[in-house]
Amino acid sequence: MKYLSEYRDPELAQRYLREIEKTVTRPWTIMEVCGGQTHSLVKNGILNLLPPEVNMVHGPGCPVCVTPLNLIDKAVYLAEEKDVILCSYGDMLRVPGSEKSLLEAKANGADIRILYSPLEAVKIAQENPDREVVFFAVGFETTAPANALSVVHAQRLGLDNYAILASHVLVPPAIEALLSDEECLVEGFLAAGHVCTIMGLEEYFPLVDRFGVPIVVTGFEPVDILQGILMVVQQLERGEAKLENQYARMVREGGNPKARETIYEVFDITDRMWRGMDVIPQSGYGVCQAYQKFDAQRKFSVDIPEAPENASCIAGDIMKGLKKPFHCPNFGTHCKPENPLGAPMVSSEGACAAYYHFSDRIHQIEKQSA
């Protein structure tokens, strides 16, 4: 299959690994921002194959993982107290809130439905004119166009019973926050190719210039990631800091203009709380004034205070690249996918879930680095 099988070619992957080994002369710490890239690194055994000088750490690139407790509590409140039909992607249902998850609320009788697209939620609103329907709109810039389009579509249909609970977060401000942290150890980044497919490259140039770190926009298949790592290592070894685009088959400098237009029609950029990372300025999307009747927080006057995180969960340190899942004393014991302490053990893009499901491939390397 074109653009798939060739990026899983074992022989080509080995060539990139050999080139990385020939190039690297000292330890470097590189962060892949996206949870999809984390899973590819772990699932394909790449962490075991890289030379020991290349230390891959895992960033906050899982939107489910960084959705704050407060918003999960608000979603539970809407489903239980306001009797809305709450629609969500499946990963969100098992993420623990301060008291319960959406899955527990569903088990208690709340009308919570798992969907694959926000446009399905609009259809549910059409079919249930006497019920309020809320879509829990979670994601990075990648899912923002579809969620924005659902609002535009609902307005065109004249629906008054549809709204979204927006929890969108943006990648460049998160990278800036990480690099501004005095504890940050990251020396180069693999940026998320799907985000840049939508947004383009322009937001990353100021980060490279300000912080002097290489950023390589990378795809998700093994060869993509290995080529991206090689490109970062080559820059680091030469003392360079540039923005490069490994994922050129999908990413254009200007991104997708139509998708961006739809985002900016419906959303304003706002400050956003990141679970485990505090508030990051100008790092999220909120529903703009023109579409305020589709904003669930305004529509239902939801005001729920922030709750403290589970003190036993080190998800924040993991998503900042300071620790890895095996450094958590609860990993695989008190914290498992069926009974998670934090979101990274739940989400299909969470680092802890990736390590748990494929730990037989990486256990030894992580024990040595602990």
N, C-alpha and C positions, 0 to 999 in steps of 0.2 A: 504494500500500500504506500503510495507516494507520500513523502513527508512524515511517515511514521516508522516503517520498518528500517529505513536507512539510519534513523536516529536511535535505533536499538541494536545496531550492528556491533557484535562483540569484538570483532577484529578492529574496527575503527575506535571503539572505546579503549581497547588496549593501547592503541597508538597514542591516544591523548594521554593516557596514564603514564606511558613511557616518557612522553615529552614533558609532562609535569615533573616527573622524577629527575629528568636531566636539567630542568630549569631552576628548580628550587634549591637555594643554598642555605637558607636559615628559616626559623619558624615564622609563620604568618597566620593570623587569625582572620578568617573570612566568614561573613554572615550571608546566608541565603535568607532573603526577606520572606519569601512565600512558603506557606505550609505545604503546598503541592510539591514544591522543590524539595522540602524536607523529606516528604514521604518517598520521593524518587531516590534521594540519596540513601535512605535507610533500606527501602524495599529491594533495591538493586545491589546492595552490598558495597556501594561506592565508598562509604566511610572506612571500611576495612581495607580497601584497595589503594586509597590515597597514601602517599608517603607521610610519615609521622610529622614532618615539618608543616604540613597543611592541616590546620585545625579549623574544622567547619563548626560554626555555632549557629543556632537556630533563632530566627527573629520573630517579631510579632505579626507575621503575615498570615494569621488565621483569624478571620473576622468573627467567627463564633467565639474563639478563645478570648478576644479582647472586648467582647460585649459586656458592659458592666453589670454587676448584680442589680443595680437600680432599675435598669431597663427590663431585665428578666422579671423582677418583682412587679413592674408596671404591666407587663404582658399577662402575668398570672392574675393580677388585680382586674384587668379588663375582662378576662375570660370568666372569672369567678363572680365578681361583684357587679359588673355591667352587662353580663349575659351576652357578650358579643360572640360571633363566630370568629375565633382567632385562627388565622392561617399562618403557617411557618414552614421553613425548610426543616427536614427531619433532624438534622444535627442539633438544632436549638432546643428540641424537646427535652433532652436529657441533661442539659447544662444546669447545674444546681444554682438556684437563687438563694436568697438569704434564709428562706424557710422551706421552700419546695421548688421543684422543677415544673416545667410545663407538662411533662409526662405525668407527674403525680397529680397535677390539677386535672388533667384529662381523665385519669383513673378515678378521680373523685366526681366525675360527671360533667366537667366543663366541656363545651363544644370546641375542641381544638383539632384542626385538620392539617395533615402534612401535604404540602403541595410541591410541585416542581417549578412552578412559574407564578409570578404575581398576577398574570392575566387570568389564571384559573380563579384567583380570589375575586377578581372583577366579575367573572361569570357567576360565581356563587352569590355575589351581591345582587346581580340581576335576577337570579332565580329565587332569592329570598328577600323580597322588598320590605318585609316587616321586621327583618333582623339587621342589626349593625354588623358589618364585616370589617375586620382589621387584619391587615397583612403586616407581619413582623419583618420589616425591610432591613435585613442585615447584609453587610458585605463591604468590600472595598470598591474602588471605582469601577471594577469589572461588572458588578451587578447593578450599579446605579442606573444605567440607561433603561433596563427593563422595569425597575421599580418606578422610575420617573414616568415611563410610558404607561404604566398601569394607572397612574393618577390622571394623565392626559386623556386616556381612554375612558376612564370613569366620568370625567367632566363632559366629554363629547356625548356620552350616553345619558347624561343628566342624572347620574346616580347621586343620591344624598346619603346613602347608607354604606359608603365605602371610605376607608381611611387607611393610612399606613403609620406604623410606629417605627420611625426612622432611626436606624442605628448604623449609619454609614461612616466609615473611617477612611482616611486618605494616607497613602504610603509615604510621599515625600516629607510631610511634617513629622512622621514617626521616625524616619531616618535622621532628620535634624535633631529630634529630641534625644535619640540614642547617642549621637555623636557629641551632643552638648553635655552629656552626663560624664562627670569626672571619672566614673568607674569604667567607662567604655573601653573595651580592649580591641574593638573591631578595626581592622586596617584596610578592608576592602569589602565590597558588597556585590552579590548577585541580585539584581533587581528583577521584579516579577514581570515576565513577558506579557501576560494577559492584561495587566493593568496598563502597561504602555501601549498595547494594541488599541485601547480606548483613548488614553490621555496623551500619547506621544512622549517625546523626550525632553521637552523644554524645561520642565520643572526640576530636572536632575542636574542640569549644568551649574546652577548656583551652589548646589551642595558640593559638587566636585571642587569648584573654585574656592569656596569658603573653608572647607575642611581638609582639602588636599588628599582625598581618598579616591581610589579607583572605583567606579561603578560600571558593571557590565550587565546590560539587559539580556536576560537568558530565558530560554525555553525550559521544558519540563522533562524531556526524555533524557536517558543516560548520556547520550553523546552531546546533547545541548549543554547539560550541566558540566560535563568534563571539559568541553571547549571553553565554557564560561570561566571555570576555575583556572584553566591555563591562561586565559587572557588577563585575569586579575593578577595571577602570580607573575606573569611577564612584566606587567606594569610595576608591581611592587619591587621586583628585582632590579628594574631599571630606574627606580626612584621617580616614576611618573604617576600622574593622577589625571585620568581622562574618563570621559563617558564613552563607552563603546556599546554597539548593538550586535550581540551574537544572534538575536532572534529576528534578523532582517527579513526572513520569509513571511513574517506576520506584522512586525512593528514598523510603522512609518513615522518620520519625525513629527508630523502633525497629528498623529493618532487617527481617530475616526471622527471627522468633523460633525457628522449628523448625530452620533451618539453624544458627543460633548454638548451640542446644541440642546438636546433633550434634557440632559442633566441640568444645564444652567437655566433652562426654562422653569424647572420645578423646584430646584434646590438652591439654597444659599450656603456658602461656606461658613462654618461655625466652630466654636471650641467644642471639644469632645472628650469625655472621660474614657480612658482605655483601661480595661481591667488589668490590674497588676502594674500599671505604669502612670497612674494619676491623669490629670487633665492635660491634654496637649493642645495648645492654641491653634485655631484655624485648621483643625485636623479632621473635620467631619462635615457631612451634609445634613442640613435641616430643611424642612419644607418651607418654601418662601411664602411671603404674605399673599401673593396672588392666588395661591392654592391652599390657603390656610384651612379651609373647610375639610380638606383631606388629611389634615395633621391630627392623628389620634390624641396626641398629648394636649393639644388645644381643645379639640372637640369634646373630650371627656374630662378636661381639667384634672388630669392625673398628677398628683403631687405626693410622691412617696420619697421619704428621706433616704440618703445613702446608707448602706449597711456595711459593716466591716467585712473584709475578706476572711476566709478560713485561714487561721494562723498556721495550720499544718501544711498549707499548699505553697510551694515555691515557684508557682507559675510565672510570677513577675520576673524573677531572676533568670528563669529559663528563656523568656521572650526577650530579655535584654541581652542575651548572649553571655551572661555571667556564669550560668550553671547549665548542666544538661540533665535530662530526666533521671539518669542513674545516680545523680548526686542527691536526689530526694530520698530521705529515709523511708518514706511511705510508698515509693514506687513499687508496684507489683505486689504490695502486701495490703496496706490499708487503702490504697488508691488503685483501682482497676476500672476498666471500661464499664463494668456492670455496677460499680459503686464508686464513682469518681469524687475526688475531693475538689477538683478544679476542671475548668473547661478543656485544657489541652489533653486530658485523658478521654474526652468525649468525642470531640470533633474528628471528622475524617481527615482534617488537615492539621490536627494537633500534634505537636512533637512527642508528647508523652504517649499518645495512642500509637504513633508510628514505632516508637521504641518498644512498646509493650508487644505489639503484634509481630515484630520482626527481630526481637531481642536475641534470638539464637545466633543471629549474624553479627551482632555488635557487642555482645556482653563482654567479651574479653578486652576489646579495645577500650571500652568505657571503664572497666575495672582498673586498667592500667593508668588511665588519665585522672581517676578520682583522687 
